[in-house]
Amino acid sequence: MNTASTKKDIEFRDTASSAASAADELSDVQGEKMVLNMGPSHPATHGVLRLRLEMDGEIITKAEPDVGYLHRGDEKIAENMTYNQFIPYTDRLDYLAPLANNVHYVLAVEKLLGVEEKIPERCQYIRTICCELARVSAHLLGLGAFAMDTGAFTVFLHTFTEREKIYYLIEALTGARFTTSYTRVGGLARDLPEGWLDELSKFLDEVEVNFEETERLLTRNPIFLERTQDVGVISREEAIDFGLSGPNLRGSGVEHDVRKA
């Protein structure tokens, strides 16, 4: 039996050119005009947001956001509590990054009290680690959900696998996955558990390799590329005029990052 293997080169289409040519062909085509209500609970928004969309065929010509569905009166609730009593409420401000909410709240209180210089250095380092874990976890959800909505479902599985590892670390540290309530004014609820830093180091070594695989799954996926490249382009001038910030601003060619300014 012949078991010799053969190699076959796979050619990817120039998705940017095909998308541009398709857009030119459809530029003069007028579709059916309609108004679409999107949200406040919609599978593509992954949050509570309502948008009133005016459509020309499949082209969104106008979008009016309707915000406030997550308004819970936290500031009013805080008026009847001590500073530490309010910490559990900060978990709910952004359930994707509760540790970051905990840290930022106590930082504000400590600055208000004028005690920020008295916080132990070890505590500051642990708080920073917490914020970074929360940030990476939130980005993993954002990337995975975005990839799933644009035809790269496997990436969603990869990012959620790594996110689950972060939740394991968070639960070992705080006793909870979401409602962490880990910080206290002037410090933390508890120190790092024994062996926790070793588990964190192991995760960091693994996640770097796994991210490279995840990137390949995206950048070599013609469906994902066709649905993202040269779609919804915002010029440098438009970005500045609309006051965009963060990745949207930098993606439009404006090299500005407030973290480095």
C-alpha positions in Angstrom: 0.0 0.0 0.0 1.4 3.4 -1.0 1.5 5.6 2.1 3.5 8.5 0.6 2.1 11.9 1.5 1.7 14.8 -0.8 1.8 18.5 -0.2 -0.6 21.0 -1.6 -0.2 24.7 -1.6 -3.3 26.6 -0.5 -3.8 30.0 -2.2 -5.8 32.7 -0.4 -7.7 35.2 -2.3 -6.9 38.9 -2.2 -9.9 39.6 0.1 -9.2 43.3 0.2 -9.4 43.7 -3.6 -12.5 41.5 -3.9 -14.3 43.5 -1.2 -13.3 46.8 -2.8 -14.5 45.7 -6.2 -17.8 44.4 -4.8 -18.4 47.7 -3.0 -17.8 49.6 -6.2 -20.3 47.4 -8.1 -22.9 48.0 -5.4 -22.3 51.7 -4.8 -25.2 52.8 -7.0 -27.5 50.0 -6.0 -30.4 51.2 -3.8 -31.8 48.6 -1.5 -35.1 48.6 0.5 -35.2 51.3 3.1 -36.1 50.1 6.6 -35.8 50.9 10.3 -34.5 48.0 12.5 -34.6 47.9 16.3 -31.5 46.1 17.5 -31.5 45.2 21.2 -31.6 45.8 24.1 -30.9 42.1 24.2 -29.3 40.9 21.0 -26.9 38.0 20.4 -24.5 40.2 18.5 -24.2 43.0 21.1 -23.1 40.8 24.0 -24.4 43.4 26.4 -27.4 45.5 27.1 -27.7 48.2 24.4 -30.4 49.2 22.1 -29.7 50.7 18.7 -32.3 52.2 16.3 -30.8 51.5 12.9 -31.8 53.0 9.5 -30.9 50.5 6.8 -30.4 50.8 3.0 -30.5 47.2 2.1 -27.7 45.8 4.2 -26.0 49.1 4.6 -26.5 50.9 8.0 -27.0 54.6 7.1 -27.8 55.8 10.6 -27.6 54.5 14.1 -29.2 56.0 17.2 -28.1 54.5 20.5 -30.5 54.2 23.4 -28.4 53.8 26.6 -29.2 53.4 30.3 -30.4 49.8 30.5 -27.7 49.1 33.1 -28.2 52.2 35.3 -28.7 50.9 38.8 -28.2 54.0 41.0 -24.8 52.9 42.5 -23.8 56.4 43.5 -27.1 56.8 45.5 -26.6 53.4 47.1 -23.1 54.4 48.2 -24.4 57.4 50.1 -25.7 55.0 52.8 -22.7 52.8 53.2 -19.2 52.9 54.5 -16.4 52.8 52.0 -15.6 49.1 52.5 -19.3 48.2 52.5 -19.7 49.4 49.0 -16.9 47.3 47.5 -19.2 44.3 46.6 -21.2 46.7 44.4 -18.2 47.6 42.4 -18.1 43.9 41.2 -21.2 44.6 39.2 -20.1 47.7 37.5 -18.3 45.6 34.8 -18.8 41.9 35.4 -16.1 41.1 32.9 -13.4 42.8 35.0 -14.6 42.9 38.7 -11.1 42.9 40.1 -10.3 46.1 38.1 -13.4 47.7 39.5 -12.4 46.7 43.0 -9.0 48.2 42.6 -10.0 51.5 41.0 -12.7 52.2 43.6 -10.3 51.8 46.5 -7.7 53.9 44.7 -10.2 56.7 44.5 -11.1 56.4 48.1 -7.4 56.3 49.2 -6.6 59.4 47.2 -9.6 61.1 48.7 -8.4 60.2 52.2 -4.8 61.2 51.3 -3.4 57.7 52.3 -2.3 56.5 48.8 1.4 56.9 49.8 0.9 54.6 52.8 -0.2 51.5 50.8 2.4 48.7 51.1 4.4 48.0 48.0 3.4 44.3 48.0 -0.2 45.3 48.0 0.3 47.6 45.0 2.0 44.8 43.0 -0.8 42.4 43.8 -3.4 45.0 42.7 -1.6 45.5 39.5 -1.6 41.8 38.8 -5.3 41.7 39.5 -6.0 44.5 37.0 -3.9 42.9 34.3 -5.7 39.5 34.8 -9.0 41.3 34.6 -8.0 43.2 31.4 -6.7 40.1 29.6 -9.9 38.2 30.6 -12.1 40.9 29.2 -10.1 41.1 26.0 -10.4 37.4 25.5 -14.1 37.6 25.7 -14.2 40.5 23.3 -12.0 38.8 20.8 -13.7 35.5 21.0 -17.2 36.9 20.7 -16.1 39.1 17.8 -14.5 36.1 16.0 -17.5 34.0 16.5 -19.8 36.6 15.0 -17.5 36.9 12.0 -17.2 33.3 11.1 -14.2 32.1 13.2 -15.9 30.0 15.8 -12.8 28.0 16.6 -11.1 31.1 17.9 -14.0 31.6 20.3 -13.2 28.2 21.8 -9.5 29.0 22.1 -10.1 32.3 23.9 -12.6 30.9 26.3 -10.2 28.1 27.2 -7.6 30.7 28.2 -10.2 32.8 29.9 -11.2 29.8 32.0 -7.6 29.4 33.2 -7.7 33.1 34.4 -11.0 32.4 36.3 -9.2 29.5 38.0 -6.5 31.9 39.2 -9.1 34.5 40.3 -11.1 32.0 42.2 -8.0 30.6 44.0 -7.1 34.2 44.9 -10.5 35.6 45.9 -12.8 32.7 46.5 -15.1 33.7 43.6 -15.0 33.9 39.8 -17.1 37.0 39.3 -18.1 38.7 42.6 -14.5 39.0 43.8 -14.8 41.9 46.4 -11.1 41.4 46.9 -9.8 44.9 47.8 -10.1 46.9 50.9 -9.4 50.6 51.6 -5.7 50.5 52.6 -5.0 47.0 51.4 -6.6 43.7 50.3 -8.9 41.1 51.8 -6.1 38.6 52.0 -2.6 37.8 50.8 -1.7 35.5 47.9 -2.4 31.8 48.5 0.6 29.5 48.7 1.7 28.4 45.2 -0.5 31.0 43.5 2.4 32.8 41.8 3.7 29.5 40.5 0.4 28.8 38.9 0.3 32.3 37.4 3.8 31.9 36.0 2.8 28.6 34.4 -0.3 30.2 32.8 1.8 33.1 31.4 4.2 30.6 29.7 1.3 28.7 28.1 -0.9 31.6 27.1 1.9 33.2 25.0 2.2 30.1 22.9 -1.6 29.6 22.6 -2.1 33.2 21.6 0.2 32.6 18.6 -2.0 29.8 17.5 -5.1 31.9 18.0 -3.6 34.7 15.9 -2.9 32.2 13.0 -6.5 31.0 13.2 -7.6 34.6 12.6 -5.1 35.9 10.1 -5.3 32.8 7.9 -9.1 32.6 7.9 -10.3 34.0 4.5 -13.9 34.4 5.8 -12.8 36.5 8.8 -10.5 38.6 6.7 -13.1 39.3 4.1 -15.5 40.4 6.8 -13.1 42.7 8.6 -10.5 44.1 6.1 -11.5 47.4 4.5 -14.9 47.3 6.1 -16.2 50.4 8.0 -13.0 52.4 7.4 -12.7 55.6 9.4 -10.3 58.2 8.1 -7.8 60.0 10.3 -9.7 63.2 9.9 -13.0 61.6 10.8 -11.5 59.9 13.8 -10.3 63.3 15.1 -13.5 65.1 14.3 -15.6 62.5 16.1 -13.3 62.4 19.1 -12.5 58.7 18.9 -10.0 57.2 21.3 -8.2 54.0 22.0 -7.8 51.3 19.3 -10.3 53.0 17.0 -8.2 56.2 17.0 -4.9 54.3 16.5 -6.5 52.1 13.8 -7.3 55.2 11.9 -3.6 56.2 11.7 -3.4 58.5 14.8 -0.5 57.3 17.0 -1.9 58.4 20.4 -2.1 56.4 23.6 -3.0 58.2 26.8 -1.1 55.5 28.7 2.1 56.7 27.1 1.4 60.4 26.8 
